[in-house]
Amino acid sequence: MQGSGVFTHPLATKIFYRFREAKKYLHASGAVLMGGGLIGVWLSDLRSGQHRDLIRFSEAIRNIVVFYDGVVVPGALILRFAATWFTVQYFGG
């Protein structure tokens, strides 16, 4: 790796590759969180259509809000952060 890239020091190369792995992990975990949350929203929505009782219906709607605000939105934010990080590093700023 000597002279072939930006990082010529072995420690700098090791740190660079660890950050790359962290970005991949963040990107994948954001996608998994967002996908899992959307599945939870979908299942809660299916359950809300089956209830005729107002209390059970409101509980199903609350579950939709919990899945969306608690899982989907943080997953999307993590995914956006990691994608922005990838883009900035690839295009150089």
Biopython code that builds the backbone (N, CA, C, O; Angstrom):
import numpy as np
from Bio.PDB.StructureBuilder import StructureBuilder

atoms = [
    (1, "MET", "N", (0.826, -1.187, 0.000)),
    (1, "MET", "CA", (0.000, 0.000, 0.000)),
    (1, "MET", "C", (0.870, 1.250, 0.000)),
    (1, "MET", "O", (0.338, 2.361, -0.002)),
    (2, "GLN", "N", (2.158, 1.105, 0.002)),
    (2, "GLN", "CA", (3.061, 2.246, 0.049)),
    (2, "GLN", "C", (3.037, 3.006, -1.267)),
    (2, "GLN", "O", (3.312, 2.448, -2.329)),
    (3, "GLY", "N", (2.703, 4.291, -1.181)),
    (3, "GLY", "CA", (2.754, 5.161, -2.328)),
    (3, "GLY", "C", (1.603, 5.010, -3.309)),
    (3, "GLY", "O", (1.543, 5.744, -4.296)),
    (4, "SER", "N", (0.686, 4.076, -3.063)),
    (4, "SER", "CA", (-0.379, 3.842, -4.037)),
    (4, "SER", "C", (-1.660, 4.593, -3.713)),
    (4, "SER", "O", (-2.545, 4.683, -4.564)),
    (5, "GLY", "N", (-1.783, 5.131, -2.517)),
    (5, "GLY", "CA", (-3.022, 5.808, -2.154)),
    (5, "GLY", "C", (-2.756, 7.006, -1.272)),
    (5, "GLY", "O", (-1.619, 7.454, -1.118)),
    (6, "VAL", "N", (-3.803, 7.501, -0.710)),
    (6, "VAL", "CA", (-3.712, 8.669, 0.156)),
    (6, "VAL", "C", (-3.042, 8.303, 1.473)),
    (6, "VAL", "O", (-2.224, 9.059, 1.997)),
    (7, "PHE", "N", (-3.399, 7.132, 2.001)),
    (7, "PHE", "CA", (-2.871, 6.704, 3.290)),
    (7, "PHE", "C", (-1.657, 5.814, 3.082)),
    (7, "PHE", "O", (-1.763, 4.716, 2.536)),
    (8, "THR", "N", (-0.514, 6.292, 3.518)),
    (8, "THR", "CA", (0.686, 5.479, 3.375)),
    (8, "THR", "C", (1.112, 4.870, 4.699)),
    (8, "THR", "O", (1.862, 3.894, 4.715)),
    (9, "HIS", "N", (0.653, 5.422, 5.796)),
    (9, "HIS", "CA", (0.994, 4.874, 7.101)),
    (9, "HIS", "C", (0.072, 3.693, 7.399)),
    (9, "HIS", "O", (-1.134, 3.788, 7.168)),
    (10, "PRO", "N", (0.613, 2.581, 7.908)),
    (10, "PRO", "CA", (-0.223, 1.398, 8.150)),
    (10, "PRO", "C", (-1.360, 1.656, 9.149)),
    (10, "PRO", "O", (-2.451, 1.106, 8.997)),
    (11, "LEU", "N", (-1.113, 2.487, 10.167)),
    (11, "LEU", "CA", (-2.152, 2.774, 11.147)),
    (11, "LEU", "C", (-3.297, 3.576, 10.520)),
    (11, "LEU", "O", (-4.467, 3.326, 10.811)),
    (12, "ALA", "N", (-2.956, 4.537, 9.661)),
    (12, "ALA", "CA", (-3.998, 5.317, 8.983)),
    (12, "ALA", "C", (-4.829, 4.425, 8.065)),
    (12, "ALA", "O", (-6.043, 4.604, 7.966)),
    (13, "THR", "N", (-4.196, 3.473, 7.398)),
    (13, "THR", "CA", (-4.918, 2.544, 6.535)),
    (13, "THR", "C", (-5.869, 1.679, 7.356)),
    (13, "THR", "O", (-7.002, 1.431, 6.942)),
    (14, "LYS", "N", (-5.411, 1.223, 8.511)),
    (14, "LYS", "CA", (-6.236, 0.378, 9.380)),
    (14, "LYS", "C", (-7.452, 1.158, 9.892)),
    (14, "LYS", "O", (-8.558, 0.618, 9.926)),
    (15, "ILE", "N", (-7.264, 2.401, 10.282)),
    (15, "ILE", "CA", (-8.363, 3.239, 10.759)),
    (15, "ILE", "C", (-9.355, 3.508, 9.631)),
    (15, "ILE", "O", (-10.567, 3.484, 9.847)),
    (16, "PHE", "N", (-8.842, 3.764, 8.432)),
    (16, "PHE", "CA", (-9.704, 4.013, 7.276)),
    (16, "PHE", "C", (-10.611, 2.814, 7.011)),
    (16, "PHE", "O", (-11.808, 2.989, 6.785)),
    (17, "TYR", "N", (-10.067, 1.609, 7.035)),
    (17, "TYR", "CA", (-10.873, 0.421, 6.761)),
    (17, "TYR", "C", (-11.862, 0.142, 7.889)),
    (17, "TYR", "O", (-12.935, -0.406, 7.639)),
    (18, "ARG", "N", (-11.524, 0.507, 9.122)),
    (18, "ARG", "CA", (-12.490, 0.331, 10.221)),
    (18, "ARG", "C", (-13.669, 1.283, 10.053)),
    (18, "ARG", "O", (-14.808, 0.899, 10.322)),
    (19, "PHE", "N", (-13.420, 2.517, 9.614)),
    (19, "PHE", "CA", (-14.513, 3.448, 9.356)),
    (19, "PHE", "C", (-15.382, 2.947, 8.208)),
    (19, "PHE", "O", (-16.603, 3.108, 8.234)),
    (20, "ARG", "N", (-14.760, 2.344, 7.206)),
    (20, "ARG", "CA", (-15.527, 1.798, 6.087)),
    (20, "ARG", "C", (-16.464, 0.697, 6.584)),
    (20, "ARG", "O", (-17.624, 0.640, 6.174)),
    (21, "GLU", "N", (-15.973, -0.166, 7.454)),
    (21, "GLU", "CA", (-16.816, -1.232, 8.004)),
    (21, "GLU", "C", (-17.931, -0.654, 8.871)),
    (21, "GLU", "O", (-19.046, -1.176, 8.868)),
    (22, "ALA", "N", (-17.648, 0.410, 9.606)),
    (22, "ALA", "CA", (-18.678, 1.045, 10.438)),
    (22, "ALA", "C", (-19.774, 1.639, 9.560)),
    (22, "ALA", "O", (-20.953, 1.563, 9.906)),
    (23, "LYS", "N", (-19.400, 2.228, 8.434)),
    (23, "LYS", "CA", (-20.399, 2.789, 7.519)),
    (23, "LYS", "C", (-21.279, 1.693, 6.939)),
    (23, "LYS", "O", (-22.495, 1.854, 6.833)),
    (24, "LYS", "N", (-20.667, 0.586, 6.568)),
    (24, "LYS", "CA", (-21.456, -0.526, 6.036)),
    (24, "LYS", "C", (-22.423, -1.062, 7.083)),
    (24, "LYS", "O", (-23.570, -1.382, 6.770)),
    (25, "TYR", "N", (-21.961, -1.159, 8.322)),
    (25, "TYR", "CA", (-22.818, -1.641, 9.404)),
    (25, "TYR", "C", (-23.966, -0.667, 9.655)),
    (25, "TYR", "O", (-25.110, -1.092, 9.816)),
    (26, "LEU", "N", (-23.675, 0.630, 9.691)),
    (26, "LEU", "CA", (-24.728, 1.619, 9.894)),
    (26, "LEU", "C", (-25.746, 1.586, 8.759)),
    (26, "LEU", "O", (-26.951, 1.674, 8.996)),
    (27, "HIS", "N", (-25.266, 1.460, 7.541)),
    (27, "HIS", "CA", (-26.156, 1.436, 6.387)),
    (27, "HIS", "C", (-27.084, 0.219, 6.452)),
    (27, "HIS", "O", (-28.291, 0.338, 6.242)),
    (28, "ALA", "N", (-26.515, -0.940, 6.742)),
    (28, "ALA", "CA", (-27.323, -2.161, 6.817)),
    (28, "ALA", "C", (-28.287, -2.127, 7.990)),
    (28, "ALA", "O", (-29.442, -2.530, 7.854)),
    (29, "SER", "N", (-27.825, -1.648, 9.145)),
    (29, "SER", "CA", (-28.716, -1.612, 10.318)),
    (29, "SER", "C", (-29.845, -0.605, 10.117)),
    (29, "SER", "O", (-30.959, -0.841, 10.583)),
    (30, "GLY", "N", (-29.587, 0.500, 9.441)),
    (30, "GLY", "CA", (-30.650, 1.457, 9.141)),
    (30, "GLY", "C", (-31.697, 0.858, 8.225)),
    (30, "GLY", "O", (-32.893, 1.070, 8.422)),
    (31, "ALA", "N", (-31.252, 0.105, 7.220)),
    (31, "ALA", "CA", (-32.196, -0.537, 6.298)),
    (31, "ALA", "C", (-33.020, -1.606, 7.005)),
    (31, "ALA", "O", (-34.218, -1.739, 6.755)),
    (32, "VAL", "N", (-32.378, -2.369, 7.890)),
    (32, "VAL", "CA", (-33.098, -3.408, 8.633)),
    (32, "VAL", "C", (-34.114, -2.784, 9.584)),
    (32, "VAL", "O", (-35.246, -3.257, 9.677)),
    (33, "LEU", "N", (-33.720, -1.731, 10.286)),
    (33, "LEU", "CA", (-34.660, -1.051, 11.177)),
    (33, "LEU", "C", (-35.851, -0.491, 10.412)),
    (33, "LEU", "O", (-36.996, -0.647, 10.835)),
    (34, "MET", "N", (-35.582, 0.150, 9.305)),
    (34, "MET", "CA", (-36.657, 0.746, 8.525)),
    (34, "MET", "C", (-37.585, -0.341, 7.966)),
    (34, "MET", "O", (-38.806, -0.195, 8.010)),
    (35, "GLY", "N", (-37.020, -1.403, 7.455)),
    (35, "GLY", "CA", (-37.840, -2.493, 6.919)),
    (35, "GLY", "C", (-38.661, -3.185, 7.990)),
    (35, "GLY", "O", (-39.841, -3.470, 7.790)),
    (36, "GLY", "N", (-38.034, -3.457, 9.134)),
    (36, "GLY", "CA", (-38.763, -4.086, 10.233)),
    (36, "GLY", "C", (-39.876, -3.205, 10.770)),
    (36, "GLY", "O", (-40.955, -3.692, 11.107)),
    (37, "GLY", "N", (-39.616, -1.924, 10.848)),
    (37, "GLY", "CA", (-40.639, -0.992, 11.312)),
    (37, "GLY", "C", (-41.806, -0.897, 10.348)),
    (37, "GLY", "O", (-42.961, -0.814, 10.766)),
    (38, "LEU", "N", (-41.502, -0.908, 9.047)),
    (38, "LEU", "CA", (-42.584, -0.855, 8.062)),
    (38, "LEU", "C", (-43.418, -2.127, 8.083)),
    (38, "LEU", "O", (-44.629, -2.074, 7.867)),
    (39, "ILE", "N", (-42.795, -3.260, 8.338)),
    (39, "ILE", "CA", (-43.560, -4.506, 8.489)),
    (39, "ILE", "C", (-44.454, -4.421, 9.722)),
    (39, "ILE", "O", (-45.606, -4.852, 9.682)),
    (40, "GLY", "N", (-43.934, -3.872, 10.811)),
    (40, "GLY", "CA", (-44.744, -3.689, 12.013)),
    (40, "GLY", "C", (-45.907, -2.744, 11.793)),
    (40, "GLY", "O", (-47.008, -2.987, 12.288)),
    (41, "VAL", "N", (-45.676, -1.668, 11.054)),
    (41, "VAL", "CA", (-46.760, -0.731, 10.723)),
    (41, "VAL", "C", (-47.810, -1.438, 9.882)),
    (41, "VAL", "O", (-49.008, -1.276, 10.115)),
    (42, "TRP", "N", (-47.370, -2.214, 8.911)),
    (42, "TRP", "CA", (-48.301, -2.917, 8.033)),
    (42, "TRP", "C", (-49.158, -3.920, 8.810)),
    (42, "TRP", "O", (-50.373, -3.980, 8.621)),
    (43, "LEU", "N", (-48.520, -4.707, 9.687)),
    (43, "LEU", "CA", (-49.275, -5.681, 10.473)),
    (43, "LEU", "C", (-50.229, -4.995, 11.444)),
    (43, "LEU", "O", (-51.351, -5.465, 11.636)),
    (44, "SER", "N", (-49.810, -3.911, 12.051)),
    (44, "SER", "CA", (-50.700, -3.170, 12.947)),
    (44, "SER", "C", (-51.870, -2.564, 12.185)),
    (44, "SER", "O", (-52.986, -2.490, 12.699)),
    (45, "ASP", "N", (-51.608, -2.134, 10.964)),
    (45, "ASP", "CA", (-52.680, -1.597, 10.143)),
    (45, "ASP", "C", (-53.692, -2.690, 9.774)),
    (45, "ASP", "O", (-54.899, -2.446, 9.754)),
    (46, "LEU", "N", (-53.194, -3.883, 9.485)),
    (46, "LEU", "CA", (-54.104, -4.996, 9.200)),
    (46, "LEU", "C", (-54.958, -5.331, 10.422)),
    (46, "LEU", "O", (-56.150, -5.613, 10.297)),
    (47, "ARG", "N", (-54.340, -5.298, 11.602)),
    (47, "ARG", "CA", (-55.094, -5.582, 12.829)),
    (47, "ARG", "C", (-56.113, -4.496, 13.135)),
    (47, "ARG", "O", (-57.189, -4.787, 13.656)),
    (48, "SER", "N", (-55.786, -3.248, 12.817)),
    (48, "SER", "CA", (-56.719, -2.163, 13.131)),
    (48, "SER", "C", (-57.989, -2.255, 12.296)),
    (48, "SER", "O", (-59.050, -1.816, 12.740)),
    (49, "GLY", "N", (-57.899, -2.817, 11.100)),
    (49, "GLY", "CA", (-59.079, -2.964, 10.258)),
    (49, "GLY", "C", (-60.017, -4.060, 10.711)),
    (49, "GLY", "O", (-61.169, -4.098, 10.281)),
    (50, "GLN", "N", (-59.553, -4.954, 11.569)),
    (50, "GLN", "CA", (-60.371, -6.065, 12.034)),
    (50, "GLN", "C", (-61.212, -5.736, 13.264)),
    (50, "GLN", "O", (-62.154, -6.463, 13.577)),
    (51, "HIS", "N", (-60.887, -4.655, 13.961)),
    (51, "HIS", "CA", (-61.546, -4.350, 15.227)),
    (51, "HIS", "C", (-62.738, -3.422, 15.014)),
    (51, "HIS", "O", (-62.676, -2.465, 14.242)),
    (52, "ARG", "N", (-63.804, -3.726, 15.707)),
    (52, "ARG", "CA", (-64.984, -2.868, 15.706)),
    (52, "ARG", "C", (-65.103, -2.102, 17.019)),
    (52, "ARG", "O", (-65.830, -1.112, 17.101)),
    (53, "ASP", "N", (-64.392, -2.558, 18.041)),
    (53, "ASP", "CA", (-64.403, -1.898, 19.341)),
    (53, "ASP", "C", (-63.449, -0.704, 19.307)),
    (53, "ASP", "O", (-62.330, -0.807, 18.804)),
    (54, "LEU", "N", (-63.901, 0.424, 19.847)),
    (54, "LEU", "CA", (-63.109, 1.646, 19.781)),
    (54, "LEU", "C", (-61.808, 1.532, 20.576)),
    (54, "LEU", "O", (-60.783, 2.066, 20.153)),
    (55, "ILE", "N", (-61.831, 0.856, 21.703)),
    (55, "ILE", "CA", (-60.623, 0.740, 22.547)),
    (55, "ILE", "C", (-59.557, -0.091, 21.826)),
    (55, "ILE", "O", (-58.390, 0.301, 21.790)),
    (56, "ARG", "N", (-59.941, -1.214, 21.262)),
    (56, "ARG", "CA", (-58.964, -2.045, 20.536)),
    (56, "ARG", "C", (-58.467, -1.344, 19.268)),
    (56, "ARG", "O", (-57.297, -1.458, 18.903)),
    (57, "PHE", "N", (-59.357, -0.630, 18.614)),
    (57, "PHE", "CA", (-58.956, 0.122, 17.416)),
    (57, "PHE", "C", (-57.937, 1.200, 17.770)),
    (57, "PHE", "O", (-56.943, 1.374, 17.065)),
    (58, "SER", "N", (-58.181, 1.920, 18.860)),
    (58, "SER", "CA", (-57.239, 2.972, 19.257)),
    (58, "SER", "C", (-55.898, 2.383, 19.699)),
    (58, "SER", "O", (-54.852, 3.000, 19.501)),
    (59, "GLU", "N", (-55.930, 1.191, 20.295)),
    (59, "GLU", "CA", (-54.674, 0.529, 20.668)),
    (59, "GLU", "C", (-53.883, 0.111, 19.421)),
    (59, "GLU", "O", (-52.657, 0.214, 19.398)),
    (60, "ALA", "N", (-54.576, -0.352, 18.404)),
    (60, "ALA", "CA", (-53.891, -0.720, 17.155)),
    (60, "ALA", "C", (-53.306, 0.519, 16.472)),
    (60, "ALA", "O", (-52.210, 0.460, 15.914)),
    (61, "ILE", "N", (-54.024, 1.626, 16.515)),
    (61, "ILE", "CA", (-53.500, 2.870, 15.948)),
    (61, "ILE", "C", (-52.282, 3.352, 16.736)),
    (61, "ILE", "O", (-51.321, 3.855, 16.155)),
    (62, "ARG", "N", (-52.327, 3.198, 18.050)),
    (62, "ARG", "CA", (-51.171, 3.568, 18.873)),
    (62, "ARG", "C", (-49.958, 2.711, 18.514)),
    (62, "ARG", "O", (-48.833, 3.210, 18.490)),
    (63, "ASN", "N", (-50.181, 1.428, 18.236)),
    (63, "ASN", "CA", (-49.078, 0.555, 17.816)),
    (63, "ASN", "C", (-48.483, 1.008, 16.485)),
    (63, "ASN", "O", (-47.273, 0.907, 16.281)),
    (64, "ILE", "N", (-49.320, 1.502, 15.586)),
    (64, "ILE", "CA", (-48.814, 2.031, 14.316)),
    (64, "ILE", "C", (-47.899, 3.219, 14.581)),
    (64, "ILE", "O", (-46.821, 3.323, 13.996)),
    (65, "VAL", "N", (-48.330, 4.108, 15.461)),
    (65, "VAL", "CA", (-47.525, 5.295, 15.785)),
    (65, "VAL", "C", (-46.217, 4.900, 16.454)),
    (65, "VAL", "O", (-45.170, 5.477, 16.162)),
    (66, "VAL", "N", (-46.272, 3.917, 17.351)),
    (66, "VAL", "CA", (-45.058, 3.474, 18.050)),
    (66, "VAL", "C", (-44.064, 2.872, 17.060)),
    (66, "VAL", "O", (-42.875, 3.186, 17.114)),
    (67, "PHE", "N", (-44.533, 2.018, 16.165)),
    (67, "PHE", "CA", (-43.632, 1.423, 15.177)),
    (67, "PHE", "C", (-43.056, 2.489, 14.256)),
    (67, "PHE", "O", (-41.861, 2.484, 13.962)),
    (68, "TYR", "N", (-43.904, 3.398, 13.804)),
    (68, "TYR", "CA", (-43.426, 4.395, 12.853)),
    (68, "TYR", "C", (-42.441, 5.357, 13.503)),
    (68, "TYR", "O", (-41.338, 5.565, 12.996)),
    (69, "ASP", "N", (-42.844, 5.946, 14.634)),
    (69, "ASP", "CA", (-41.982, 6.942, 15.279)),
    (69, "ASP", "C", (-40.789, 6.324, 15.998)),
    (69, "ASP", "O", (-39.748, 6.966, 16.140)),
    (70, "GLY", "N", (-40.932, 5.087, 16.450)),
    (70, "GLY", "CA", (-39.868, 4.474, 17.234)),
    (70, "GLY", "C", (-38.892, 3.643, 16.452)),
    (70, "GLY", "O", (-37.764, 3.433, 16.899)),
    (71, "VAL", "N", (-39.303, 3.152, 15.264)),
    (71, "VAL", "CA", (-38.428, 2.253, 14.520)),
    (71, "VAL", "C", (-38.148, 2.766, 13.101)),
    (71, "VAL", "O", (-36.995, 2.805, 12.673)),
    (72, "VAL", "N", (-39.195, 3.157, 12.378)),
    (72, "VAL", "CA", (-39.012, 3.553, 10.974)),
    (72, "VAL", "C", (-38.217, 4.854, 10.858)),
    (72, "VAL", "O", (-37.268, 4.935, 10.078)),
    (73, "VAL", "N", (-38.599, 5.857, 11.622)),
    (73, "VAL", "CA", (-37.926, 7.164, 11.516)),
    (73, "VAL", "C", (-36.457, 7.090, 11.942)),
    (73, "VAL", "O", (-35.603, 7.610, 11.224)),
    (74, "PRO", "N", (-36.124, 6.462, 13.088)),
    (74, "PRO", "CA", (-34.686, 6.336, 13.405)),
    (74, "PRO", "C", (-33.914, 5.524, 12.363)),
    (74, "PRO", "O", (-32.766, 5.847, 12.058)),
    (75, "GLY", "N", (-34.528, 4.476, 11.818)),
    (75, "GLY", "CA", (-33.868, 3.702, 10.773)),
    (75, "GLY", "C", (-33.604, 4.534, 9.530)),
    (75, "GLY", "O", (-32.545, 4.422, 8.912)),
    (76, "ALA", "N", (-34.571, 5.370, 9.166)),
    (76, "ALA", "CA", (-34.386, 6.237, 8.001)),
    (76, "ALA", "C", (-33.300, 7.277, 8.252)),
    (76, "ALA", "O", (-32.525, 7.595, 7.350)),
    (77, "LEU", "N", (-33.241, 7.806, 9.470)),
    (77, "LEU", "CA", (-32.197, 8.787, 9.787)),
    (77, "LEU", "C", (-30.804, 8.161, 9.773)),
    (77, "LEU", "O", (-29.851, 8.769, 9.287)),
    (78, "ILE", "N", (-30.691, 6.953, 10.302)),
    (78, "ILE", "CA", (-29.402, 6.248, 10.276)),
    (78, "ILE", "C", (-28.999, 5.956, 8.835)),
    (78, "ILE", "O", (-27.839, 6.127, 8.459)),
    (79, "LEU", "N", (-29.968, 5.513, 8.030)),
    (79, "LEU", "CA", (-29.697, 5.221, 6.629)),
    (79, "LEU", "C", (-29.266, 6.478, 5.875)),
    (79, "LEU", "O", (-28.351, 6.432, 5.053)),
    (80, "ARG", "N", (-29.920, 7.585, 6.154)),
    (80, "ARG", "CA", (-29.546, 8.840, 5.489)),
    (80, "ARG", "C", (-28.146, 9.294, 5.904)),
    (80, "ARG", "O", (-27.366, 9.741, 5.063)),
    (81, "PHE", "N", (-27.823, 9.182, 7.196)),
    (81, "PHE", "CA", (-26.503, 9.557, 7.680)),
    (81, "PHE", "C", (-25.416, 8.719, 7.004)),
    (81, "PHE", "O", (-24.407, 9.254, 6.543)),
    (82, "ALA", "N", (-25.631, 7.399, 6.949)),
    (82, "ALA", "CA", (-24.620, 6.524, 6.347)),
    (82, "ALA", "C", (-24.503, 6.768, 4.845)),
    (82, "ALA", "O", (-23.397, 6.754, 4.306)),
    (83, "ALA", "N", (-25.622, 6.990, 4.165)),
    (83, "ALA", "CA", (-25.577, 7.241, 2.720)),
    (83, "ALA", "C", (-24.895, 8.573, 2.419)),
    (83, "ALA", "O", (-24.143, 8.681, 1.450)),
    (84, "THR", "N", (-25.153, 9.579, 3.237)),
    (84, "THR", "CA", (-24.478, 10.861, 3.054)),
    (84, "THR", "C", (-22.982, 10.713, 3.273)),
    (84, "THR", "O", (-22.180, 11.295, 2.543)),
    (85, "TRP", "N", (-22.608, 9.932, 4.279)),
    (85, "TRP", "CA", (-21.203, 9.683, 4.577)),
    (85, "TRP", "C", (-20.532, 8.971, 3.398)),
    (85, "TRP", "O", (-19.420, 9.326, 3.006)),
    (86, "PHE", "N", (-21.212, 7.965, 2.833)),
    (86, "PHE", "CA", (-20.680, 7.270, 1.663)),
    (86, "PHE", "C", (-20.492, 8.243, 0.493)),
    (86, "PHE", "O", (-19.452, 8.242, -0.166)),
    (87, "THR", "N", (-21.503, 9.062, 0.247)),
    (87, "THR", "CA", (-21.462, 9.983, -0.894)),
    (87, "THR", "C", (-20.361, 11.019, -0.745)),
    (87, "THR", "O", (-19.632, 11.299, -1.697)),
    (88, "VAL", "N", (-20.242, 11.584, 0.435)),
    (88, "VAL", "CA", (-19.210, 12.602, 0.675)),
    (88, "VAL", "C", (-17.826, 12.005, 0.509)),
    (88, "VAL", "O", (-16.944, 12.624, -0.087)),
    (89, "GLN", "N", (-17.634, 10.809, 1.034)),
    (89, "GLN", "CA", (-16.311, 10.216, 0.923)),
    (89, "GLN", "C", (-16.018, 9.778, -0.520)),
    (89, "GLN", "O", (-14.873, 9.869, -0.965)),
    (90, "TYR", "N", (-17.013, 9.313, -1.244)),
    (90, "TYR", "CA", (-16.783, 8.853, -2.619)),
    (90, "TYR", "C", (-16.483, 10.024, -3.545)),
    (90, "TYR", "O", (-15.554, 9.961, -4.350)),
    (91, "PHE", "N", (-17.272, 11.096, -3.431)),
    (91, "PHE", "CA", (-17.091, 12.231, -4.331)),
    (91, "PHE", "C", (-16.153, 13.295, -3.772)),
    (91, "PHE", "O", (-15.847, 14.275, -4.451)),
    (92, "GLY", "N", (-15.703, 13.107, -2.553)),
    (92, "GLY", "CA", (-14.696, 14.002, -1.995)),
    (92, "GLY", "C", (-15.224, 15.321, -1.482)),
    (92, "GLY", "O", (-14.511, 16.324, -1.524)),
    (93, "GLY", "N", (-16.424, 15.348, -1.010)),
    (93, "GLY", "CA", (-16.876, 16.586, -0.383)),
    (93, "GLY", "C", (-18.169, 17.040, -0.879)),
    (93, "GLY", "O", (-18.672, 18.073, -0.436)),
]
sb = StructureBuilder()
sb.init_structure("model")
sb.init_model(0)
sb.init_chain("A")
sb.init_seg("    ")
for serial, (resi, resn, name, xyz) in enumerate(atoms, 1):
    if name == "N":
        sb.init_residue(resn, " ", resi, " ")
    sb.init_atom(name, np.array(xyz, "f"), 0.0, 1.0, " ", f" {name:<3s}", serial, name[0])
structure = sb.get_structure()
